Amino acid sequence: MAFKDRIKEARLNNKLTQEQLAEKIGVAKSTLAGYEKGNREPNLETTIKIMTVLGIDANYLWQDEMDFPMKVSYEEMEHIEKYRDLDDHGKEMVDFTLAKEYERSIALAKEKESNSNVMEFPEHLKANAANAQNPTEDQKQHADSIMTDDSEWT
């Protein structure tokens, strides 16, 4: 997501209209629309106002335009902020849950990966031998007689 998209995403997450944000940062609505369309770039002072009003930082705004090792969404940033406000017990509970869910997800992914080349045959393609699906005694005897009759091979 580009800088222009990040501004819009953060504005929407803060439940602000373009007009409301423009007023808070001291620019015209058309100017803010230009930032969100990528037609204009805010100066440093305006960028700082945007970050302050929207509660975001420079990493969030430019993370896709720079080579950061990790991408963090606005929602993830909110989780991090909530985590930081937890007491030690709350952090311990979140850490425990996160570790267990991570283990479960990794195990599930490995299981899927190991089974990815195994395909279940559709029912109509499965072998339908006489002994395959609960045969009657007559069917068993017929199958045995076919297997022991060598007359057709001479």
Contacts in CASP RR format, 6 or more apart in sequence:
PFRMAT RR
TARGET T0000
AUTHOR 0000-0000-0000
METHOD contacts of the structure
MODEL  1
MAFKDRIKEARLNNKLTQEQLAEKIGVAKSTLAGYEKGNREPNLETTIKI
MTVLGIDANYLWQDEMDFPMKVSYEEMEHIEKYRDLDDHGKEMVDFTLAK
EYERSIALAKEKESNSNVMEFPEHLKANAANAQNPTEDQKQHADSIMTDD
SEWT
1 9 0 8 1.000
1 64 0 8 1.000
2 38 0 8 1.000
2 64 0 8 1.000
2 65 0 8 1.000
3 38 0 8 1.000
3 61 0 8 1.000
3 62 0 8 1.000
3 65 0 8 1.000
4 34 0 8 1.000
4 35 0 8 1.000
4 36 0 8 1.000
4 37 0 8 1.000
4 38 0 8 1.000
5 36 0 8 1.000
6 56 0 8 1.000
6 60 0 8 1.000
6 61 0 8 1.000
6 62 0 8 1.000
6 63 0 8 1.000
6 64 0 8 1.000
7 35 0 8 1.000
7 36 0 8 1.000
7 50 0 8 1.000
7 54 0 8 1.000
7 61 0 8 1.000
8 36 0 8 1.000
9 74 0 8 1.000
10 54 0 8 1.000
10 55 0 8 1.000
10 56 0 8 1.000
10 60 0 8 1.000
10 74 0 8 1.000
11 18 0 8 1.000
11 21 0 8 1.000
11 36 0 8 1.000
11 54 0 8 1.000
13 54 0 8 1.000
13 74 0 8 1.000
13 75 0 8 1.000
14 21 0 8 1.000
14 53 0 8 1.000
14 54 0 8 1.000
14 55 0 8 1.000
16 24 0 8 1.000
16 54 0 8 1.000
18 29 0 8 1.000
18 32 0 8 1.000
18 33 0 8 1.000
18 36 0 8 1.000
19 29 0 8 1.000
21 32 0 8 1.000
21 50 0 8 1.000
21 53 0 8 1.000
21 54 0 8 1.000
22 28 0 8 1.000
22 29 0 8 1.000
22 31 0 8 1.000
22 32 0 8 1.000
24 49 0 8 1.000
24 53 0 8 1.000
25 32 0 8 1.000
25 46 0 8 1.000
25 49 0 8 1.000
25 50 0 8 1.000
25 53 0 8 1.000
26 46 0 8 1.000
26 49 0 8 1.000
27 42 0 8 1.000
27 46 0 8 1.000
31 40 0 8 1.000
34 40 0 8 1.000
35 41 0 8 1.000
35 42 0 8 1.000
35 50 0 8 1.000
42 50 0 8 1.000
47 58 0 8 1.000
47 61 0 8 1.000
50 56 0 8 1.000
50 61 0 8 1.000
51 57 0 8 1.000
51 58 0 8 1.000
51 61 0 8 1.000
56 74 0 8 1.000
56 77 0 8 1.000
59 68 0 8 1.000
59 72 0 8 1.000
60 72 0 8 1.000
60 74 0 8 1.000
60 77 0 8 1.000
63 71 0 8 1.000
63 72 0 8 1.000
64 71 0 8 1.000
72 80 0 8 1.000
83 91 0 8 1.000
83 94 0 8 1.000
86 94 0 8 1.000
126 132 0 8 1.000
129 143 0 8 1.000
130 139 0 8 1.000
130 140 0 8 1.000
130 142 0 8 1.000
130 143 0 8 1.000
131 139 0 8 1.000
131 140 0 8 1.000
131 143 0 8 1.000
135 143 0 8 1.000
END
